[in-house]
Amino acid sequence: MADCIHVALMSGKRVKIAASTETSLEEVKLRAQDALETGRGVLVNSQGRLLALNQTVGEAGVKPGDFLTLNIRPSAVEAIASTGVRGEALAAIMSNESVVTWGDPMRGGSSSPVQEQLKNVWQVQANMHAFAAILTDGSVVTWGRGVFGGDSNEVKERLKHVRQIHATERAFAAILDDGSVVTWGAADGGDSSHVQDQLKNVQHIQAAEAAFAAIRDDGSVVSWGEGGDCSSSIQDQLRNVRAIQAAPYAFAAIRENGSVVTWGNQRQGGDSSSVQQHLRNVQKIQANSHGFAAILDTGSVVTWGDPEKGGDSSAVQQQLKHVQHIQATECAFAAILGDGSVVTWGSSDFGGDSRAVQEQLKNVKQIQATSSAFAALLADGTVVAWGDPETGGDSGTAAEQLRNVQQMQSNCLAFAAILDNGSVATWGSADDGGDCSAVLEQLRNVQHIQSSRGAFAAILADGSVVTWGDSLTGGDCSHVAERLKGNFAG
């Protein structure tokens, strides 16, 4: 009788697969997908390492009785953006594990130079100018603006057994299975040569606009790039770190004891000395473009950074109790309290003043943000918006449609909501996705919406894609429409 390998989904559902040392991992994966009745995925071992499917069970070091995880493919569409909303092109992973791209060809909207290499694609990461795809064998393919990460030839031989890729605006950093790191792209982040000997046993990387910070398995931190340098006194404090949050040019690290260490541009949150005594038992931190807001275990909030742009919450401090979640625009914050009400602070032009809609902000379940406006989804499925009306702070044009909203998505300048009947309502800058009237009849049975800087892409139930917004940032996929019909991985 053949030996068995256990293969499990993240949900805990599992199956036994009969396999010998000569059985290919591709065969193990296919059998597991069939038995678990799930979509395409990749196999990961107990150490979190992605297994190359062209290896046999024996070659991969998998032993009888071992437990593997079948990771199902993530979202089919990735925007070019370090923040998720400021990109210029879109890339779709297809069900045959190839990639289709559209948008600005100079920023990754054309993958034709590497199209033949884009096979067996598992994940796609993006910065502002380029894409990087991890293949199922752990190798990497890049395209887009070469100097900003689209050309990885100088490090290609080192890009093997890649576990994760992270991106600043103009560079990439890859974590390998052995915990080492490979970087490429612009020097501010892409050049890690002066810290390369320290980049060992790395577990996670956090990216700012032009710098990276890596957490090692012992809780120490290595950072590099513009805003990544820190003094020796700060470096000595970076011990037992469990999480890092980033503003554009500053970092905030949460230690295991709940204290916080900050570094980078002082005006943008890199200096927390004025509130350091209050930063105790911190649970999580949110950032905007100019500072940070920390939620403590008591549900109170501590802020620092540019005082005019969210770094000073003193005017609403007494209201900031039982805070559950904080969302941010570029220059303001919005906090959801335990009773479903909302407290805002920061620049009024960026949503920091919600007084005009305060009475409506009750039973809030979720808040989304553009660059300068907020939109709150209430428990009854309605939406309340405030902030800059040009970027979605006024939902009046879609008010009659905003009923029974299930999900919201945003880009820099507009919002899109999926209703319970699978249709879509939009508002904000009309040219940048706030007006979907040209494709409204096609927006049926929408399952998910992804954004670029000024456009949206909706994935329908049949796997097809509908786009709208600025054509230069991915709002027009007509030239690849035939390739995008019903072939999404998911």
C-alpha positions in Angstrom: 0.0 0.0 0.0 1.3 3.5 -0.9 2.3 5.9 1.7 -0.1 8.9 2.4 0.4 12.6 2.6 -2.1 14.9 4.3 -3.2 17.9 2.3 -5.3 20.6 4.0 -7.0 23.8 3.1 -6.7 26.9 5.3 -10.3 26.2 6.4 -9.1 23.0 8.1 -10.7 20.6 5.6 -8.2 17.9 4.7 -7.7 14.8 2.6 -5.2 11.9 2.5 -3.4 11.4 -0.8 -1.6 8.2 -1.6 1.8 8.9 -3.0 5.3 7.3 -3.3 8.6 9.2 -3.3 8.4 9.1 -7.2 5.0 10.8 -7.4 5.2 14.3 -8.7 3.9 17.1 -6.6 1.9 18.3 -9.5 0.0 15.0 -9.3 -0.4 15.3 -5.5 -1.8 18.8 -6.0 -4.3 17.7 -8.8 -5.6 14.8 -6.7 -6.0 17.1 -3.7 -7.9 19.7 -5.7 -10.3 17.0 -7.0 -10.8 15.4 -3.6 -11.3 18.8 -1.8 -13.5 20.1 -4.7 -11.6 23.3 -4.9 -9.9 25.6 -7.4 -6.3 25.8 -8.5 -3.7 26.3 -5.8 -0.1 25.6 -4.8 1.4 23.3 -2.1 3.1 24.7 0.9 5.0 22.6 3.5 4.8 23.0 7.3 7.6 25.6 7.2 5.6 27.8 4.9 7.8 27.0 1.9 6.2 27.0 -1.6 6.9 23.6 -3.1 8.0 23.4 -6.8 5.4 21.3 -8.6 8.0 19.9 -11.1 9.7 18.0 -8.2 8.8 14.6 -7.0 7.7 13.9 -3.4 11.1 12.6 -2.6 13.0 15.4 -4.2 11.0 18.0 -2.2 11.9 16.2 1.0 8.2 15.3 1.8 7.9 12.2 4.0 5.0 9.8 4.6 2.5 11.4 7.0 3.7 14.9 6.4 1.1 17.7 6.3 1.0 20.0 3.3 -1.3 23.0 2.8 -3.1 23.7 -0.4 -3.2 27.4 -0.8 -5.9 28.5 -3.2 -5.1 31.3 -5.5 -5.7 34.9 -4.3 -7.5 37.7 -6.1 -7.2 37.4 -9.9 -6.4 41.1 -10.5 -3.6 43.1 -9.0 -3.2 46.9 -9.4 0.2 48.5 -9.9 0.4 50.4 -6.6 2.4 50.2 -3.4 -0.8 51.3 -1.6 -3.3 49.4 -3.8 -4.9 52.4 -5.3 -2.3 54.4 -7.1 -1.3 52.2 -10.0 -1.4 52.8 -13.8 -2.0 49.2 -15.1 -3.7 45.9 -14.2 -2.7 42.3 -14.4 -5.0 39.3 -14.4 -3.9 35.7 -13.5 -5.9 33.3 -15.8 -7.2 29.9 -14.9 -4.4 28.4 -17.1 -1.9 30.3 -14.9 -0.9 32.7 -17.6 -1.2 36.5 -17.2 -3.1 39.2 -19.2 -2.2 42.9 -18.7 -3.6 46.2 -19.7 -3.2 49.9 -19.0 -0.1 52.1 -19.4 2.3 50.0 -21.4 5.3 51.8 -19.8 4.2 50.8 -16.4 3.5 47.1 -16.9 0.3 47.3 -19.0 2.2 45.4 -21.7 3.8 42.1 -20.7 4.6 41.0 -24.3 8.4 40.9 -23.8 8.0 38.2 -21.1 4.7 36.7 -22.1 6.3 33.3 -22.9 7.8 33.2 -19.4 4.5 33.9 -17.7 3.3 30.4 -17.2 2.5 28.6 -14.0 2.0 32.0 -12.3 1.0 31.9 -8.6 1.1 35.5 -7.5 1.6 38.9 -8.9 3.0 41.9 -6.9 3.2 45.4 -8.2 4.8 48.8 -7.5 4.0 52.1 -9.3 6.0 51.2 -12.4 6.4 47.4 -12.8 5.1 44.0 -12.0 6.8 40.9 -10.5 5.2 37.5 -10.8 6.1 34.5 -8.6 5.8 31.2 -10.5 4.9 27.9 -8.9 8.5 26.8 -9.0 9.6 29.8 -6.9 11.2 31.7 -9.7 10.3 35.3 -10.7 9.4 37.1 -13.9 9.3 40.9 -14.0 8.1 43.5 -16.5 7.4 47.2 -16.8 9.8 50.1 -16.3 13.2 48.4 -16.1 15.0 50.8 -13.8 12.1 50.7 -11.2 12.0 46.9 -11.0 10.7 45.7 -14.4 14.2 44.4 -15.2 15.5 41.9 -12.7 18.3 40.4 -14.8 21.0 41.5 -12.4 19.5 39.4 -9.6 17.7 36.7 -11.6 20.1 33.9 -10.6 19.3 34.7 -6.9 15.5 34.8 -7.4 14.9 31.1 -6.7 12.6 29.6 -4.0 10.9 32.9 -3.6 8.3 32.9 -0.8 7.0 36.5 -0.9 7.6 39.8 -2.8 7.0 43.2 -1.3 7.1 46.6 -3.1 7.9 50.2 -2.5 6.9 52.7 -5.2 10.0 52.0 -7.3 11.6 48.8 -6.0 10.9 45.2 -5.0 12.2 42.9 -2.2 11.8 39.1 -2.3 12.0 36.8 0.8 13.5 33.5 -0.1 12.7 30.1 1.6 16.0 30.3 3.6 15.0 33.7 5.0 17.4 35.8 2.9 16.3 38.8 0.9 16.9 39.9 -2.7 16.1 43.5 -3.8 16.1 45.3 -7.1 14.8 48.5 -8.7 15.5 52.1 -7.7 18.4 52.5 -5.3 16.1 53.9 -2.6 14.9 50.5 -1.5 16.2 48.4 -4.4 19.8 48.6 -3.1 20.2 46.6 0.2 23.9 46.0 -0.2 24.9 47.8 3.0 22.6 45.6 5.1 22.7 42.4 3.0 24.7 40.6 5.6 22.0 41.3 8.2 19.1 40.1 6.0 18.9 36.6 7.4 16.0 34.6 8.8 13.6 37.3 7.6 9.9 36.5 8.4 8.1 39.6 7.1 8.8 42.9 5.2 6.9 46.1 5.5 7.3 48.7 2.7 7.0 52.5 2.7 7.2 54.7 -0.4 11.0 54.4 -0.7 12.2 52.1 2.1 11.8 48.6 3.5 11.8 47.3 7.0 12.3 43.5 7.6 11.4 41.6 10.8 13.7 38.7 11.5 12.7 35.5 13.4 14.3 36.8 16.6 12.1 40.0 16.5 15.0 42.3 15.4 14.5 44.7 12.5 16.6 45.6 9.5 15.6 48.7 7.5 17.0 50.4 4.4 16.0 53.0 1.8 14.9 56.6 2.0 13.3 56.9 5.5 14.6 53.5 6.5 17.8 54.6 8.1 17.7 54.8 11.9 20.2 55.8 14.5 22.0 53.3 16.7 19.9 54.3 19.7 16.7 53.4 17.7 18.2 50.2 16.4 18.9 49.1 19.9 15.2 49.5 20.7 14.1 47.4 17.8 13.9 44.1 19.6 11.0 41.7 20.0 9.1 43.4 17.3 5.8 41.8 16.2 4.5 44.2 13.6 5.5 47.3 11.6 3.3 49.9 10.0 4.5 52.4 7.4 3.7 56.0 6.4 5.3 57.2 3.2 8.6 58.1 4.8 8.4 56.8 8.4 7.9 53.5 10.2 6.3 52.5 13.5 7.1 49.1 15.1 5.0 47.4 17.7 7.0 45.4 20.2 5.7 42.3 22.0 5.2 44.3 25.2 2.9 46.7 23.4 5.4 49.6 23.2 6.2 51.4 20.0 9.4 52.4 18.3 9.4 55.0 15.4 11.9 56.2 12.9 12.1 58.1 9.6 10.9 61.5 8.6 10.1 63.2 11.9 7.3 65.5 10.6 5.5 62.5 9.0 5.5 60.2 12.1 9.1 59.2 12.5 9.3 61.0 15.9 6.8 59.8 18.5 8.7 61.3 21.5 5.9 63.7 22.4 3.5 60.8 23.0 5.9 58.1 23.9 4.7 57.8 27.5 1.2 57.1 26.2 2.2 54.4 23.8 1.6 51.4 26.0 -0.3 48.2 25.2 -0.7 49.1 21.6 -2.8 46.7 19.6 -2.6 48.0 16.1 -1.5 51.1 14.2 -3.0 52.9 11.2 -1.0 55.3 9.0 -1.9 58.1 6.6 0.5 60.1 4.4 1.6 62.3 7.3 1.4 60.4 10.6 0.1 57.5 12.7 -2.8 56.6 14.9 -2.4 53.8 17.5 -5.3 51.9 19.1 -4.5 50.8 22.7 -5.9 47.8 24.5 -8.3 50.2 26.3 -9.8 51.2 23.0 -8.3 54.7 23.3 -6.2 56.3 20.5 -2.7 57.9 20.5 -1.7 60.0 17.4 1.5 61.7 16.2 2.9 63.2 13.0 1.9 66.4 11.2 -0.7 68.0 13.6 -2.7 69.6 10.8 -3.1 66.3 9.0 -4.2 63.8 11.6 -1.2 63.8 13.9 -3.1 65.7 16.6 -6.3 64.2 17.8 -6.7 66.3 21.0 -9.9 68.0 19.7 -11.7 64.7 19.7 -9.6 62.8 22.3 -12.5 62.4 24.8 -14.7 60.8 22.0 -12.0 58.3 21.1 -13.1 55.4 23.3 -13.9 51.8 22.5 -12.3 52.3 19.1 -12.5 49.2 16.9 -11.0 50.2 13.6 -9.3 53.3 12.0 -9.4 54.2 8.3 -7.3 57.0 6.7 -7.3 59.3 3.7 -4.0 61.1 2.9 -4.5 63.8 5.6 -7.2 62.6 8.0 -8.4 59.6 10.1 -11.9 58.1 10.8 -12.4 55.8 13.7 -15.3 53.3 14.1 -16.3 53.0 17.8 -17.8 50.0 19.5 -21.3 51.4 19.2 -21.0 51.9 15.5 -20.5 55.6 15.6 -17.6 57.4 13.9 -15.1 60.0 15.1 -12.9 62.0 12.6 -9.9 64.3 12.8 -7.3 65.8 10.6 -7.7 68.1 7.5 -11.3 68.9 6.9 -10.6 69.0 3.1 -9.6 65.3 3.4 -12.5 64.0 5.5 -11.3 65.1 8.9 -14.6 66.9 9.6 -17.7 64.7 9.5 -20.1 67.0 11.3 -22.3 67.5 8.3 -23.2 63.8 8.3 -22.6 62.9 12.0 -26.2 62.1 12.7 -26.2 59.6 9.9 -23.1 57.8 11.1 -24.7 55.1 13.2 -24.3 51.4 13.1 -21.3 51.7 10.8 -19.8 48.4 9.7 -17.0 49.4 7.4 -15.3 52.6 6.1 -13.5 52.9 2.7 -11.4 55.9 1.6 -10.1 57.6 -1.5 -7.2 60.1 -1.3 -9.5 62.8 0.3 -12.9 61.3 1.1 -14.5 58.6 3.3 -17.5 56.4 2.7 -19.2 54.4 5.5 -21.2 51.3 4.9 -24.0 51.0 7.5 -25.6 47.9 8.9 -28.8 48.5 6.8 -26.8 48.5 3.6 -26.9 52.2 3.0 -23.8 54.5 2.5 -22.8 57.8 4.0 -20.0 59.8 2.4 -18.0 62.9 3.4 -14.9 64.8 2.6 -13.8 66.2 -0.8 -16.9 66.0 -3.1 -14.7 65.7 -6.2 -13.2 62.5 -4.9 -16.3 60.8 -3.5 -17.2 62.9 -0.5 -20.6 63.5 -2.0 -22.5 60.4 -3.0 -25.6 62.3 -4.2 -25.2 61.1 -7.8 -25.6 57.5 -6.7 -27.8 58.1 -3.6 -30.9 56.3 -5.0 -28.9 53.3 -6.0 -27.0 52.9 -2.7 -29.3 50.4 -1.1 -28.5 46.9 0.1 -24.8 47.5 -0.5 -22.6 44.4 0.2 -19.1 45.6 -0.5 -17.3 48.8 -1.3 -14.0 49.4 -3.2 -12.2 52.7 -3.8 -9.4 54.1 -5.9 -7.7 57.5 -5.4 -10.6 59.5 -6.8 -13.8 57.4 -6.7 -15.9 54.7 -5.0 -17.6 51.6 -6.3 -20.2 49.6 -4.4 -21.5 46.1 -5.2 -25.2 45.7 -4.4 -26.9 42.5 -3.2 -28.3 41.9 -6.7 -24.8 41.9 -8.2 -25.1 45.3 -9.8 -22.7 48.3 -9.2 -23.1 51.9 -8.1 -20.3 54.4 -8.4 -19.6 58.0 -7.4 -16.6 60.4 -7.2 -14.5 61.7 -10.1 -16.5 60.7 -13.2 -13.4 60.3 -15.4 -11.6 58.1 -12.9 -14.3 55.5 -12.2 -17.0 57.5 -10.6 -19.2 57.1 -13.6 -19.9 53.6 -14.8 -22.9 54.4 -17.0 -21.1 53.4 -20.2 -20.8 49.8 -18.9 -23.8 49.7 -16.5 -25.6 47.0 -18.5 -22.6 44.7 -18.4 -22.2 45.0 -14.6 -24.4 42.1 -13.6 -23.5 39.3 -11.1 -20.4 41.2 -10.0 -18.4 39.2 -7.5 -15.3 41.4 -6.9 -14.0 44.8 -7.8 -10.3 45.7 -8.1 -8.9 49.2 -8.5 -6.0 51.1 -10.1 -5.2 54.7 -9.5 -8.1 56.0 -11.7 -10.1 52.9 -12.8 -12.0 49.9 -11.7 -12.1 46.3 -12.9 -15.1 44.1 -12.0 -14.9 40.3 -12.1 -18.3 38.7 -12.9 -19.7 35.4 -11.8 -18.8 33.8 -15.2 -15.2 35.0 -14.8 -15.4 37.8 -17.4 -14.1 41.3 -16.7 -15.7 44.7 -17.1 -13.5 47.9 -16.7 -14.3 51.6 -16.6 -12.6 54.8 -15.7 -9.4 56.4 -17.0 -8.2 54.4 -20.0 -4.5 55.2 -19.2 -4.8 53.6 -15.8 -6.6 50.4 -16.8 -10.2 51.6 -17.5 -10.2 50.2 -21.0 -9.4 46.5 -21.5 -11.0 46.2 -24.9 -7.8 45.2 -26.7 -7.5 42.1 -24.4 -11.2 41.5 -23.8 -11.3 38.2 -25.7 -8.5 36.9 -23.5 -10.4 37.9 -20.4 -13.5 35.9 -21.0 -14.3 33.4 -18.2 -10.7 32.3 -17.6 -9.9 33.9 -14.3 -8.2 31.8 -11.6 -9.8 32.0 -8.3 
